[in-house]
Structure formats: C-alpha cells, structure tokens
Amino acid sequence: MDVDPKSIKDQIVTGLDGLETRQLAAIESVVRNMHRKIEFRSGDATDLVSEAFRDEMSLFLVVHHALHERALNKENFEYVFKQCLIASGDPEARLNPNQKQAKYDVEGAGQRWSLKTESGESMSRNMVKVEKLTEALWIRDSLTAEDCARNIRERVTPRLLDYDRIVVLRAVRTGSMITYSIEEIPHNTLYLALQNETHAEIFSKGIRGGKEAKSFGADYPLAGTQNRLFRMLLDTSVEKVRIWHALKECRHHGYWTLPASTPPNVAELIKPEKAELPPQRGHQHEESSQEELPL
C-alpha cells in the first residue's frame, strides 16, 4: 500500500484542532517517543520474528513506553502479537473470540498461540517462569500425590491440545533501559513430558522452615536425561498450575532494548552504544542455592 507522508501529516495537524490540553500533551509524548532508537538483537530461532514482525513490535513498544514505564502486560501483548502477525503477512490473524471453548490467545500464521508474560528486577538466568499455565480449581481437592498425578493427566495435559505454540515475553529493567525478549517453550516437549512422566512418585510437599509446604510440587526430567526440564507447582493459594521451565531448552526469538521512560528532550533518545544483556541469556551462570524453586 502506497503511503503519502504529507497527506498523513496534514491529517494529523487537522486532527489536533479542538483537542484539550491534556490530550495534546499525550500526543506530544507519543510523538517525542517515536524518536527512540531501539536496539534489536536477533535470536537463534528465525521462523517467527521477520523484519516486519521486528519493526511492528518496535513500534508498539515505542508507543507503549510513551505513556507507561511498566512492561507490557499479557493483554497488551496479545494485541501486539496479533498485529505483528498481520504485519508479517497474515491479515486474518485474530484474538481468540471464545476462550471458554479453547484456551489459545491468538490464531495466526497457521498456528494457535498461547502467550505469557514475565517481568521483574530479579529475572532468573536459568528459568522461564509461567505463573499460570492453567487455572485449576481442583487443586484444593488434590490431597494426595495420586490425586495430583491423575488431575494433571486428565485435566491439564489435554488442555495443551488447545494451542500449538507457547511464547513468553520477558521484560527486565536495567537502570533507565528495559529489555524485552521473546522465548518459546517447546510445546511438543512439554506435552510429552506431561503425558509420559506424570506419576504420583514425582509429586511431593517439601519442607521449609521445619514445616511441610501447603502445595504439591514435581520435577519433570528432560526425556532421556537426569536433567530437569521444568518444575511444576500446584499452587493452592491461587489455584493455578505454575511451571518454571529450563531457559536453555527454550527457543530464543530476539531482544528489543529501549529507554523505559520518555526523557524531556528528543536529543536524549539515542541508541545505546552497548546495551547490557539482560540476565536471562548471554551470561555464564550456574544455578545457586539462592535461586530457590518453590516447594
């Protein structure tokens, strides 16, 4: 589609007439923010983030941080992800119109996508944390390890068939900069682990502070190894299934680094010479005793 910059500018100027001062201030912030220089670093996976996807994601991050310092939340990310798929060549990409029927978030590019977000200053270098793999009202009635295993097999594992891919948008702030990364939890590996490794023997309640924990947890191994693929927690406090998945087993799709807030002068919106890598990748780091998994 041909774009006429002059026509667009004229429409913007005309549209400013009659707006209130607070509305003009918000627009000015967005315009100033458009001068941000985002540093993008591509990941090892190349089948999702095309140039169009990269640029569309950059645009929405710029607009979001013109008005917010907090990271994109899940609902924002769902819309942005849909728009990125449209920009990448699928005009039919859409949000799920009925999550009661199927639990995917976005459909597009021939896939059904489950989208998650993770943010915080203490981002793990080793694990991708999904705070809600699924809601689970049955957790409080799962009083034994056998109950837990049965409910995972009968209630959780089939739910994974509602979607094809699981993408997590991670955000970490370092000083005045914020870095987003897209990590993908391999759907088939997760599904097979739940299908084949869910046994009562792996579920237990740990001991912390001399007392038994309230919630059951389980460590799932990477197939054919003794390495942990993910830890699961059946959290009774919020009735959700939570998982902490090994980062090194995820597919990395790229980083976007930009200022977290809008400075008062456009001249300050310069591309960082060397944006520090966020803690999730790029550093040699062994899991320490201080990075405890929930019991």
Buried (B, 14 or more C-beta within 10 A) or exposed (E): EEEEEEEEEEEEEEEEEEEEEEEEEBBEBBEBBEBBEBBBBEBEBEEBBBEBBBBBBBBBBBBBBBEBEEBBBBEBBBBBBBBBBBBBEBEEBEBBEEEEEBBBBBBBBEBBBBBBBBBEEEBBBBBBBBBBBBEBEBBEEBEEBEBBBBBBBEBBBEBBEBBBBBBBBBBBBBEEBBBBBBBBBBBEBBBBBBEEBBEBEBBBBBEEEEEEBEBBBBBBBBEEEEEBBBBBBBBBEEBBBBBBBBBEBBBBBBBBBBBBEBBEEBEEBEEBEEBEBBBBBEEEEEBEEEBEBBB
